[in-house]
Amino acid sequence: MLTLRKASERGLADHGWLKSLHSFSFADYYDPRHMGWGNLRVINEDRIAPGSGFGTHGHRDMEIISYVLSGELAHRDSMGNVQAIPPGEVQRMSAGSGVMHSEFNHAQGQETHFLQIWILPDAQGVSPSYEQTRVPDSAKRGRLHLIAAPMGQGGAVGMHADARLYAGLFDGDEAARLAIAPGRKAYVHLVRGALQVNGVALAGGDAALLQDEAQIALAQGQGAEVLVFDLAP
């Protein structure tokens, strides 16, 4: 079964300095039909105005992934990490027993556009940790490249969660398939462009929620950048 979630159906928060689209219930956006999918809890598409950002705040017991689309995200945390995250890099922070951090756009005249993703961990109270790696476009071109996985399998950033996250870029005749094990769920988030998922057309910001499907088939991309999640039920 494939359920299409249109981009226009997401929750919107406009704080002036931050514009955020919520795929699942988050903060002031509440929809009991969309509380998460499997162990995927949050996908927020955030746009941070120049010179603005999230002040220091805390997280616990969550695997948090940042995927920057344009601009640059400045990260600082209580583990001592001070990092800049540009497009093409993936950041994973395991909040575990507790971490404080901040995220800012220090650029002048350039918006920072990124996806913030939360995945529920397998165990609570683990030691907080941080990881960041570069994933070049060539690794994602015409295929699904593993960017986050348990224990860092396949060179991906590691997570304390039964989930795998893939990224891909598709145009024209480029296509890919991903098998889904029985009993697991999958979630396809089209970051931008156009793409067919199991024969269903998606536009930028749309998502496909899959359950009881044997595979994901991606085809007929037009400037498509896509994230695909293989999730515990």
N, C-alpha and C positions, 0 to 999 in steps of 0.2 A: 504494500500500500504506500502510495506517495501522496503527501499533502503539500500543496503549494501555499506558501505564506508570502503575500505580496509586500513589497517594500513599503507601500503606502499604509499598510496595516500596523506598522510598528509604532510604539509609543514615542512621543517627541517631548524633549525637554529643551527649552531655550532660555538660558541664563544670561544671554548677552555675550559674555566672554566665552561661553561654551554652548555649543549646539550638539545634542546627543539624541541618537535614534536607538531605541531599546527593542531588541528582538524578543526579550522575555521581561517579565515583571521586574522592575527595578526602581528603587527610590519612590517617587510619587506616581509612577506608572504601575498600575496593578490590573492584571487581567488573569483571572483564575484559569483560563484556557491555555495560557502561555506562561507557565512557571519554570520552564526548562524542558529539556528533551534528553532522556537518559540521564547521564551524569554531567551533561552540559547545562550550566546554570545561567550564564550571562554572555551575550554578545552586544556590546555597545559600540556604535559607530560614532566616534567623537571628533568634533572640529573645535580646536582651541585657538582663540584669537591671539595675535602677536602680543607678547609681554604678559601673558596670563597663564594660569595653570591651577592644578589641584595642590593646595597647601598640605602640610604634613598631616597624615591621617593613618589609621591603623587597619590591619587586616589579620584574620586568623583562619587557619584551616581551609585554605583555598589555593588551588593552582591557578595562577594568573599569567596570561600570555598577552603581550602587546605586539601588534603587527602594524607597522607604520606604512602608510600609503604615500604621504607627501609631507614636506616639512621635516622637522626633527623634534623628537621628544627627549627632554632632559629628565633623567631619573636620579634620585638620591634616596638612600634608605639607611635604616639603623644598623644594617650589617656592614656599613662602610663603603657600599658601592656608590660611585658617582659616575654615571654613564650618559652618553648621548646615543640615542637610537634613531638612525636614519632609515629611509626606505631600503628594503632589501635585507634588513636584519630582524631577527626574531628574539624577543626577550621572554624569559620565563622566570617568575618569582614564586617560590613555594612559601606561602605565608606561615604555615605550620603553627607553632606555639605562639606566634605573634611577631609582627614586624611593623615598623612605621616607615612611611615613604612619602615622597612628593613627586609630582610630574609637572613639568613646565614647558612652555614654548617661549624660548628666549629670543627668537628671531624677530627682526623688525620688518613689518610689511609682508609676512608670510604666515599663513595659517598652517597649523599642524593637524593633519587628518590621519586618524589611526583607529584600529579596532582593538577594544579591550575585551578579552575573553576570560571567563571564569569556569573552571571545571572542578567538580567536587572530588576531593582526595579519597584514597582508599583508607587512610588511617589519619587520625587526628593527633595533634601535638608533636608532629615531627619537627626537627630542627629547621628553622628557616634557611633558605638557600636561594641563590641567584645564578642565572646563566643567560648568556647572550651569544648569538652566532650569526654569521652572514650567510644568506641563501641567495646566490646569484640568479638572475633571470634564466640563465642557460640551464640551470638545474630543474627549473619548473616548466620550461618550454615544451609544450606538447605532451606533458606527462604529469602525473601526480607524484610530487616529491615529499617524502616524510619529513616534517619539520618539528614535531613534538611527539614523544612516545614514552612509555614506561621505561625507566632505567636508561634513557637515552639510546634506545635501539636504533640501529642504522645510521648513527651519527647525528641523530636529532637531539634537540634539547630534551632533557629528562624530566619526567613528571612522576609524582606519587599518585597516579590515577590510571584506571583501566580505560584508557582512551588513546587514540592516535589521530593526529592532525596532519593533513596533507595540503599542499598548495600547488596550484597549477596555472599555466598560461596557455590559452587555446585560441587559435585562429584557423579559419578555413577548414581544411581536411584533417587537422590535428584532432585526435580522439584518444580517450583512455577509458579503461574499465577497472573497477575495484570490487573484489568479492566481499560480500558481507556474510559473516558466519551466522548460522542459525541462532535466533534468540537475541541478536544484537540490533541496535538501532544505528542509524546514520543520519547525518545532517549536512546538507550542502548549502553553503552561503556564497552567493555570487557577489563578489566585491564590486565588480564593474563590468561593463560590456553586455554581451548577450551569449546565451549558451543553452543547449538542450540537455536535460537530465532525464534519462530513461524515456526520451521522446517528448518530454514536457518542456516548453520554452520558458526560460527565465531571463529577466532583465536585471540590470544592476540593482542590488539591494534586496532582490527576491531570495527566498530560501525554499528548499525542499526538505521535508521531514519524511524519512523512510523507515518503515517497519515491515517485517516479513517480506523483504525483498532479498533476492539472492546476490544482486550486484548493483553497482552504480555504473551507468554508461554515460559518458560525457562526449558530446559531439557538436558540430556546427557552431563553433565559437566565433564571435566577432569582437575582437579586442577584449576577450574574457580573462579575468583573473578570479580564481575560485578557491575557496577553502572547503575541504571535505573532512568531516569528523566521523570516525568509527568509534562507537560509544557503547559502554555497558548499559544494559537495559534499566 
